[in-house]
Amino acid sequence: QLQLVESGGGLVQPGGSLRLSCVASGRSFSSYGMAWFRQALGKERHFVAVITWNGETTVYGDGVKGRFTISRDNAKNTVYLQMNSLEPEDTAVYYCAASPNPFRERLAWARTAEYDYWGQGTQVTVSS
């Protein structure tokens, strides 16, 4: 079992920044690829970003490239999502997720079914 707990969400004005954190406990965090997804009210959960177990490879979803950065610190069992130039369309609940191998095939990383463990989510609201 791997337990994931997100934090760092909140209310921010358009153009502002937030950094989300996801702390893992339980089984070996460093053996998992980690991702962030988001879900707006009444909509499906969508892929935001993913990072390999060693942090060497990252992939970003459409609409966040150049604004969001995913990173991890295996010594702290934590994955981060730095979000800059936030827009009202970024408003959603943000979830972190863990998968043994989200890069096993192309675009697997973007599918929710690839991930075995999920956090409870943290709300991000972008509004003036």
C-alpha positions as CSV (number, residue, x, y, z in Angstrom):
1,Q,0.0,0.0,0.0
2,L,1.0,3.5,-0.7
3,Q,-0.8,6.4,1.0
4,L,-0.7,9.8,-0.8
5,V,-1.6,13.1,0.8
6,E,-1.8,16.3,-1.2
7,S,-1.6,19.9,0.1
8,G,-0.9,23.4,-1.1
9,G,-4.2,24.2,-2.8
10,G,-6.2,27.4,-2.2
11,L,-7.6,30.5,-3.8
12,V,-5.3,32.5,-6.0
13,Q,-5.8,35.4,-8.4
14,P,-5.3,35.0,-12.2
15,G,-1.7,35.2,-13.0
16,G,-0.6,34.0,-9.6
17,S,1.3,30.9,-8.5
18,L,0.8,27.9,-6.3
19,R,2.9,24.9,-5.4
20,L,1.2,21.6,-4.6
21,S,2.9,18.9,-2.6
22,C,2.1,15.2,-2.4
23,V,3.7,13.2,0.4
24,A,3.8,9.4,0.2
25,S,4.0,6.9,2.9
26,G,4.0,3.1,2.9
27,R,5.7,1.1,0.2
28,S,8.8,2.4,-1.7
29,F,8.0,5.8,-3.1
30,S,11.0,5.9,-5.3
31,S,9.9,2.9,-7.3
32,Y,6.8,4.6,-8.6
33,G,6.2,7.0,-11.4
34,M,4.1,9.9,-10.1
35,A,1.5,12.0,-11.8
36,W,-0.9,14.9,-11.2
37,F,-4.4,14.9,-12.5
38,R,-7.2,17.4,-12.1
39,Q,-10.9,17.3,-12.1
40,A,-13.2,20.4,-12.6
41,L,-16.7,20.4,-11.2
42,G,-18.9,18.2,-13.3
43,K,-16.1,17.1,-15.6
44,E,-13.9,14.1,-16.1
45,R,-10.5,13.7,-14.5
46,H,-7.7,14.9,-16.8
47,F,-4.0,14.3,-16.9
48,V,-1.7,17.2,-15.9
49,A,1.8,15.9,-15.6
50,V,3.9,12.8,-14.9
51,I,7.4,12.1,-13.8
52,T,9.5,9.0,-13.8
53,W,10.7,7.3,-10.7
54,N,14.1,9.0,-11.0
55,G,12.9,12.4,-12.1
56,E,14.7,12.2,-15.5
57,T,11.6,12.3,-17.7
58,T,8.5,14.4,-17.5
59,V,5.5,14.8,-19.7
60,Y,2.8,17.5,-19.5
61,G,-0.8,17.7,-20.6
62,D,-2.2,20.2,-23.1
63,G,-2.8,23.6,-21.6
64,V,-0.2,23.4,-18.9
65,K,3.0,23.2,-20.8
66,G,5.3,26.1,-20.0
67,R,3.3,27.0,-17.0
68,F,3.4,24.0,-14.7
69,T,6.5,22.0,-13.5
70,I,6.4,18.6,-11.9
71,S,9.4,17.5,-9.7
72,R,10.1,15.0,-7.0
73,D,12.3,14.5,-4.0
74,N,12.7,10.8,-3.2
75,A,14.5,11.6,0.0
76,K,11.4,13.3,1.2
77,N,8.9,11.0,-0.4
78,T,7.3,14.0,-2.1
79,V,6.2,15.0,-5.5
80,Y,5.5,18.7,-6.4
81,L,3.6,20.6,-8.9
82,Q,4.7,24.2,-9.4
83,M,1.9,26.1,-11.1
84,N,2.6,29.6,-12.5
85,S,0.5,32.0,-14.6
86,L,-2.6,30.4,-13.3
87,E,-5.9,30.9,-15.2
88,P,-9.5,30.5,-14.2
89,E,-9.6,27.4,-16.4
90,D,-7.1,25.8,-14.0
91,T,-9.7,25.7,-11.3
92,A,-10.2,22.1,-10.2
93,V,-9.4,19.5,-7.6
94,Y,-5.9,18.3,-8.1
95,Y,-4.9,14.7,-7.4
96,C,-1.6,13.0,-7.2
97,A,-1.3,9.4,-8.3
98,A,1.3,6.6,-8.3
99,S,2.0,3.9,-10.9
100,P,4.7,1.2,-11.1
101,N,5.3,2.0,-14.8
102,P,3.3,4.8,-16.4
103,F,5.6,4.8,-19.4
104,R,5.1,1.2,-20.3
105,E,3.5,2.3,-23.5
106,R,2.9,5.6,-25.2
107,L,0.1,7.7,-23.6
108,A,-0.3,5.2,-20.8
109,W,0.7,7.9,-18.4
110,A,-2.4,9.9,-19.3
111,R,-4.9,7.2,-18.3
112,T,-6.3,7.1,-14.8
113,A,-6.6,3.3,-15.0
114,E,-2.7,3.1,-15.1
115,Y,-2.5,4.4,-11.5
116,D,-2.8,2.1,-8.5
117,Y,-2.8,4.8,-5.8
118,W,-4.5,8.2,-5.4
119,G,-4.6,11.0,-3.0
120,Q,-7.8,12.6,-1.7
121,G,-7.2,15.8,-3.7
122,T,-6.6,19.4,-3.0
123,Q,-8.8,22.3,-4.3
124,V,-7.3,25.0,-6.5
125,T,-9.5,28.0,-7.3
126,V,-8.3,30.7,-9.6
127,S,-10.5,33.8,-9.4
128,S,-10.4,37.5,-8.9
